[in-house]
Every structure is written in C-alpha cells, then in structure tokens.
C-alpha cells in the first residue's frame, strides 16, 4: 500500500495546486502528517484514508492501488 498511496496522494495534491499545509487544513490534520504520508514514512489511519478519498473524490481502492481509476 505504501508505495502507491504516497505517489497518488502527492499527485492529487499537486494537481489541485495545494501545498501540504493547505491539504492538511482541508482534511483536518497536520502538515507534518501529510509530509510523512508523501515520503512513505507513515501510512494513513483508516479515518485519514477515508478523509483523503472524500476530499479528492476518489475511492480508497484507488488511493491504495487496488484500482487505477
């Protein structure tokens, strides 16, 4: 999960023109946590994964690499 997740969340954030801090505010987390997700240092909690998916209007399956759309 880690490799696909960090690539996808970073690309989605960049595509929306958001900084890590801006994304963190939108999903009620910290910039440090977003940074750690994007570098693969930590994996998101289930709640965070769902919040990210809802914010970007993608599925959790997409974020973790089970689907490519």
N, C-alpha and C positions, 0 to 999 in steps of 0.2 A: 504494500500500500504506500509506503513512504515515498518511493521514487516518483510514481505517477502523481500522487497528491501534491507534492511540493511544486512540481512543474506546472500543474494545472492551476493551482490557486494563484501562483505568481503571474501566470499568463493572463488569467481572468482579471486580476487586479490591474495589470499594466494596460490591458485592452480598454478598461474603463477609465484609465487616466488617473488612478488613485495612488496615493502614497501608502506606505504601510500604516502610517498613523491614521490616515483618513479611513482606510478599511477597518482598522481596529475600532474606531469610534462608531462606524456604521453597524458593526456586529457586536458592540459592547464587550470588547476585550482590550488587550494591551498591544502596543506596537511591538514590544519585545516578543510576545507570543506569535504574532504574525511573522516576524523575522525568523524565529525558530522553526515555524512550520515551513517557510520557504527555503530554509537551508537544510531541512531534514533532521534538525536536532531533536525535535519532538513531533509526535503525532497528535492530531486534534482529538479532543474528547468527542463523544457521540453528540453532545449538545452543540459543541462548536462546529462539528461537521455539518449538522443539520442547519445551523445558522448561516454558514457559508453557502450551502446549497440554495437556501431560500433567498439569500441576498443576491446571488448571481443568477438565479432562476435556472439552475441546473440540478441534475439528480446527484444523490450521494454516490450512486453507481458510477457516474461519470467522474466525479472527483477522485474516487479510489481506483479507477482504471478498469472497472468491470464492463463499461460501455464506452464507446468512442464518440458519442454524440450528446 
